[in-house]
Amino acid sequence: MTEWLNELASWAWARHHNELSWYIRPLFLLPFAYFSYRRSG
């Protein structure tokens, strides 16, 4: 159980400390925000 938890923690640490993912993440959120706003009107 602890081996799986350690693997999960190391994967999450590596993923969240990848600078490229921080630049790409907003590009996925912008279309959702745009279409939500457009549909609410």
Summary of the structure (lengths in Angstrom):
residues: 41
radius of gyration: 16.3
end to end distance: 49.0
largest distance: 49.6
contacts: 70
relative contact order: 0.09
helix: 90%
strand: 0%
